[in-house]
Each structure stands twice: as structure tokens, then as C-alpha cells.
């Protein structure tokens, strides 16, 4: 997912990522990254969405 998002960003296409948030502590939909900043911590988002949020600075991520 990170690799594909980076390819799209290089082509000036901003993707959005939706993840299941496996083993996260929260319930319901959570915006992890709004395209500007990380909004929640790893316990709320899950480890993989949080890693994507740290790696992809301009990509919105929702779990």
C-alpha cells in the first residue's frame, strides 16, 4: 500500500487509504491522518495504519 501510494504521489495524485485497523483499541471509524497531520496514536489506529501515517505525510488514512 505504501509503495503504491508513493507512486501515485510522484504522479501528483493524492490517494486516500482505508484500513481495517487490525487489533486497534478503538471502535467505529477513526481518521488517523487528515492529509496534514496524524490525529491519533498507535493504540487507537492500529500499528499498520499508524506506520502508513508516519511514512505518507500527505495521504489521508481512515480506519
GIWOTA-V102337 format. One record per backbone hydrogen bond with DSSP energy under -1.0 kcal/mol. NH is the residue of the N-H (numbers start at 1). CO is the residue of the C=O. Records with the same first field share a line. If there is no record, write none. Layout:
# GIWOTA-V102337
NH=CO  CO
This chain:
# GIWOTA-V102337
5=1
6=2
7=3
8=4
9=5
10=6
11=7
12=9
13=8
17=60
19=62
24=21
25=43
32=61
33=61
34=37
39=32
45=41
46=42
50=46
51=47
52=48
53=49
54=50
55=51
56=52
59=56
61=33
62=17
63=30
